[in-house]
Amino acid sequence: MDLKLNGEQLANAYCASCHLKPDPEILDKKTWRENVLPDMRKRMGLILPEDLGQTLPEDLGVPLGVYSRVQLVKREDWEKILAYYMENAPDSLVPQGKKAVPTKGIPGFQVVQPEFKRTKGNLSTMLRIHPKSGDLWLGDRLKMMYVLDSESGFQIKDSIPTDVAPVDISWNDDDTFELVTMGRMDPSNDTLGKVSRFWSEAGAWKSKELLTELIRPVNLAVEDWNGDGKPDRVVSQFGNHVGKMSIYLSGQETPEEVILSSEPGARRVLAVDFDKDGDLDVLGLMAQAKEGVYVWLNEGGSQYKEQALLRFQPAFGASDFRFEDVNNDGRQDIIIVNGDNADLSPVLKNYHGIRVFTNNGKNEFEESWFYPMYGASGIEIADFDGDGDQDFFVLSFFPDEYQSPKQNLVYFRQNEKGEFEPFVMQEQLEGNWLTMTSGDVDMDGDIDVIVGAFEFNDLYRGASKPWKPFIYLENRLN
């Protein structure tokens, strides 16, 4: 029926029915007109003459139902929505807001980029520091995981073949480990992901599949959520058009899957007793369209109640988060980095960066600090300088290549006033930083940082230079 609504009212009705309604100001006119709005229109089943001759979404592997086969919006109403965005969107996005310019040179750290005597692509998909040995475990896009000896300049001490790219790991007390392999790294809805247990037997690595047919998983959390003394697992299955956040509870024979969210974009979870009732809840970050931070409260008996803590517009680009007490008030705060800048809107966005949402004591969170940073993609939080408060390392996989100084890795040191002082590397190191981890590499009692490189040219054109898959920021505090 014709309710005679204007373009803004129609956008509020249609766009906000699936996710937070995006304001026109978040993207420029060209991006709205040529990329984002046509895709949204097709999802609502409205096909126009200019679409004829194009490949159908189903032919590209998009599951049925993502793009409606029933027309959900009238053409005249769609024209009003389009006009609303075109009239109110800027010709180009405004630059970043005013911020402290980073100082060159990261205080307290020595930066080293090891070079290996082999020609190999820099395609790091996972970095983790073993808590007992300090060894670096490095996952490679080309179906391999390397164990690098921290005591001998990161020489390779072991290599473990994998079926696809490794993306996360959890070590067990008995020297076995559980490994997440992603399936296709490129955006897809494939169910090739796995969680497998590995163990060493007679000098060789053996493995057993624990969870299979996962939708492009990116993160694994292992804890005892149901209190039976056995490990349970939450797997963030990012997917693409489809995905899910699932907890696999230990059972008699096979794990019981409880789907916490059936939406794509599951990025990371943390095990916390959020409501202080004595059991573990699931605190998680969802990206893609319905972006936000959610908690699934453990109500016992395989029952979990979802509560949205923070929600963001669908171009926000949420990439990583942590739950830490930033201001030393005894309450844990939410720290978010957002900067995913691929897909339909690869333009520099002034709202990308790092944010602190302060806990008011009632588990309600309000933004208290924002530092603009194009393409912010990953974060590590620790008391890196040993002064009793939390500091941040933030990397960007989508930086502004022309920004000076280059801000693809920024160290935010918190001072005694609770302010964050930004620093970038003095060294002119080439690399596109995709992965990051922190831990005590040299076992001297302070926290070091390792940042991994991922070069698309090495993937598609082949390697032509010595392998330099990461940089090592050695903390010289001790």
Secondary structure, DSSP 8 states (H G I E B T S, - for coil): ------HHHHHHHHGGGTS----GGGS-HHHIIIIIHHHHHHHTT---GGGTTS--GGGGT--TTSS-SS--S-HHHHHHHHHHHHHHS-SS----------EES-TTEEEE---EEEE---BEEEEEE-TTT--EEEEETTTEEEEEEGGGTSEEEEEEE-SS-EEEEEE-TTS-EEEEE-S-SSS-----EEEEEEEEETTEEEEEEEEEEESSEEEEEEE-SSSSSS-EEEEEE--SSS-EEEEEE--SSS-EEEEEE-SS-EEEEEEE-TT-SSS-EEEEEE-SSS-EEEEEEE-STT-EEEEEEEE--TTS-EEEEEEE-SSSSSS-EEEEEE----TT--S--TT-EEEEEEE-SSS-EEEEEEEE-TTEEEEEEE-TTSSSS-EEEEEESS--TT-SS--SEEEEEE-TTS-EEEEE-SS-----EEEEEEE-SS-SSS-EEEEEEB-HHHHHT---SEE--EEEEEE---
